Amino acid sequence: MPTPSDRGAPPDGQPIEPIRVLRPRRTDALAELLKDLPPRGAVGYESIALPGPPSEAEDATQELPPVRDHDRTRRSRGIPRGRVPGLRRTAIAASVIAAAVIGFGCALLLAGRGESTAEAAPQPTATASATPTPTSTAGATDPDGPGTLREGDNGPEVTDLQERLLRIPNVYDNGSTDGTYDTTLTAAVARFQLWYGIRGDEDGVYGDDTRRDLESRTGGG
């Protein structure tokens, strides 16, 4: 069997690498060791005074060099204390730009208001000329028809209305035919409109829609 010439030198060939062996831990042995430990409450602690610094510590310390005074450097360069070079110019430029933007916006707002007031100025003349139109037509026509009868009217037309309502069951029972449009007749007309679904006229007003429906039920005029 060949032996190396020198014990300290490794033999020829590939060196052997160490191998790591893994084996499972025995938990039962660890549990046995924990049983032997004293309980936590039974362990006491003893206070120990820490020793002070040795007497040679002050001699061994070294004094640090003085800190450079930046204020003196700034004063020597002519820079006032608490100010940054160029900051004042930047603040002035920003304020000038902001003032210009605000002025431009105000000019646009004033121009828009001037145009709106100029457009709205001729409106009063147009409305003034158009106002007499509805007043002139309102008194000429009745919203319920030209031959409308309502409370307070008198005459043969009211008598005809009373006689026709007497022909409708339970609408104007034992009503008068004196030709006066009173509250009783108003209630009878409103009852007729409600029962027969007439919605074109006001409640209790004998208009065109109520007249046509009543005449169709009681015969022609």
C-alpha positions in Angstrom: 0.0 0.0 0.0 1.6 3.3 -1.0 2.1 5.9 1.7 2.8 9.6 1.2 6.3 10.8 1.6 5.3 13.6 3.9 2.7 13.3 6.6 1.7 16.9 6.4 1.0 17.0 2.6 -2.3 15.5 1.4 -2.1 12.4 -0.9 -2.4 12.7 -4.6 -6.0 12.8 -5.9 -9.2 14.7 -5.1 -9.4 15.9 -1.5 -12.1 14.5 0.7 -14.7 17.0 1.6 -16.3 17.0 5.1 -19.8 15.5 5.2 -22.5 16.9 7.4 -24.6 14.3 9.1 -28.1 15.2 10.2 -29.8 13.1 12.7 -33.1 13.7 14.5 -33.1 15.4 17.9 -34.1 13.4 20.8 -36.9 15.4 22.4 -37.4 13.0 25.2 -33.9 13.7 26.6 -34.6 17.4 26.4 -37.8 17.0 28.3 -35.9 15.0 31.0 -33.5 17.9 31.4 -36.2 20.4 31.7 -37.8 18.4 34.5 -34.6 18.8 36.5 -34.6 22.6 36.3 -36.0 24.4 39.4 -39.3 26.2 39.0 -39.3 29.8 37.8 -40.6 31.3 41.0 -37.9 29.6 43.1 -35.0 31.2 41.2 -33.8 34.3 43.1 -31.8 37.2 41.7 -29.0 39.0 43.5 -28.2 42.6 42.9 -24.6 43.3 42.1 -23.1 46.8 42.1 -21.2 47.7 38.9 -17.7 48.9 39.3 -17.0 52.5 38.5 -14.6 53.7 35.8 -10.9 53.3 36.6 -8.9 56.3 37.8 -6.7 56.2 34.7 -9.8 56.7 32.4 -9.6 60.5 32.6 -5.9 60.5 31.7 -6.6 58.3 28.7 -9.3 60.5 27.2 -8.5 62.8 24.3 -10.0 66.2 23.7 -11.9 66.5 20.4 -11.0 69.3 18.0 -13.2 72.3 18.1 -16.2 72.4 15.8 -16.0 74.8 12.9 -18.2 77.9 13.4 -20.4 78.1 10.3 -21.8 81.4 11.3 -18.4 83.1 11.2 -17.8 81.6 7.7 -21.2 83.0 6.5 -20.5 86.4 8.0 -17.0 86.4 6.3 -18.7 85.7 3.0 -21.2 88.5 3.5 -24.3 86.1 3.8 -26.7 87.3 6.5 -27.6 84.8 9.2 -30.8 82.7 8.7 -31.0 83.3 4.9 -30.2 81.1 2.0 -28.5 82.6 -1.1 -31.0 83.1 -4.0 -34.1 82.4 -1.8 -35.1 86.1 -1.8 -34.9 86.3 -5.6 -37.0 83.1 -6.0 -39.7 84.4 -3.6 -39.9 87.7 -5.5 -40.2 85.9 -8.9 -42.9 83.6 -7.5 -44.9 86.5 -6.1 -44.7 88.4 -9.4 -45.9 85.3 -11.4 -48.8 84.8 -9.0 -49.8 88.4 -9.2 -49.8 88.2 -13.0 -51.9 85.0 -13.1 -54.4 86.6 -10.7 -54.7 89.8 -12.7 -55.2 87.8 -15.9 -58.0 85.8 -14.3 -59.7 88.9 -13.0 -59.6 90.5 -16.4 -61.2 87.4 -18.0 -64.0 87.4 -15.3 -64.7 91.1 -15.9 -64.8 90.6 -19.6 -67.3 87.7 -19.2 -69.5 89.8 -16.9 -69.5 92.7 -19.3 -70.7 90.4 -22.2 -73.4 88.9 -20.1 -74.7 92.3 -19.0 -74.6 93.5 -22.6 -76.7 90.5 -23.7 -79.2 90.8 -20.9 -79.7 94.6 -21.4 -82.2 94.4 -24.3 -84.4 91.8 -22.4 -86.5 94.4 -20.5 -87.6 96.1 -23.8 -88.8 92.8 -25.3 -90.7 91.8 -22.2 -92.3 95.2 -21.9 -93.7 95.0 -25.4 -95.0 91.4 -24.8 -96.7 92.0 -21.4 -100.0 93.5 -22.8 -100.6 90.4 -24.8 -101.6 87.9 -22.0 -103.6 90.6 -20.2 -105.7 91.3 -23.3 -106.4 87.6 -24.0 -107.0 86.6 -20.3 -110.3 88.5 -19.9 -111.7 87.6 -23.4 -111.8 83.8 -23.0 -112.9 81.5 -20.1 -110.6 78.5 -19.4 -113.7 76.3 -19.0 -115.5 77.5 -22.2 -117.5 80.5 -23.4 -120.8 79.3 -21.8 -119.4 78.4 -18.4 -121.7 78.7 -15.4 -120.5 78.9 -11.8 -121.7 79.8 -8.4 -123.4 83.2 -8.3 -124.8 83.1 -11.8 -128.6 83.4 -12.5 -130.9 82.9 -15.5 -132.6 80.4 -17.7 -129.4 78.5 -18.4 -129.0 77.8 -14.7 -132.6 76.5 -14.7 -131.9 74.2 -17.6 -128.9 72.8 -15.7 -131.0 72.2 -12.6 -133.6 70.3 -14.5 -131.1 68.1 -16.3 -129.4 67.3 -13.0 -132.7 66.2 -11.6 -132.8 63.4 -14.3 -129.5 61.9 -13.0 -130.1 59.5 -10.1 -128.9 60.6 -6.6 -127.0 63.7 -7.9 -129.5 66.6 -7.3 -132.4 64.9 -5.5 -135.2 67.4 -4.4 -133.1 70.2 -5.8 -134.6 73.7 -6.7 -135.2 75.0 -10.2 -135.2 78.7 -9.3 -132.4 79.6 -11.7 -129.9 80.5 -9.0 -126.4 78.9 -9.0 -126.0 78.4 -5.2 -123.8 76.2 -3.0 -126.3 73.3 -3.3 -126.1 73.3 -7.1 -122.3 73.7 -6.9 -122.1 70.5 -4.8 -124.4 68.7 -7.2 -122.2 69.6 -10.2 -119.1 68.5 -8.4 -120.7 65.2 -7.4 -121.7 64.6 -11.1 -118.2 65.3 -12.3 -116.7 63.0 -9.7 -119.1 60.1 -10.3 -118.8 60.2 -14.1 -115.1 61.0 -14.3 -115.2 64.5 -15.8 -111.9 66.2 -15.5 -111.9 69.0 -18.0 -113.6 71.6 -15.8 -113.1 72.9 -12.3 -114.9 71.2 -9.5 -118.4 72.5 -9.2 -118.1 74.6 -12.4 -120.5 73.9 -15.3 -118.0 74.1 -18.3 -117.9 72.7 -21.8 -116.8 69.2 -20.8 -119.5 68.9 -18.1 -122.1 70.4 -20.4 -121.4 67.9 -23.2 -121.5 64.9 -20.9 -124.7 66.0 -19.1 -126.5 66.8 -22.4 -125.5 63.4 -23.8 -127.1 61.7 -20.8 -130.2 63.8 -20.6 -130.9 64.5 -24.3 -130.0 67.3 -26.7 -130.7 71.0 -26.0 
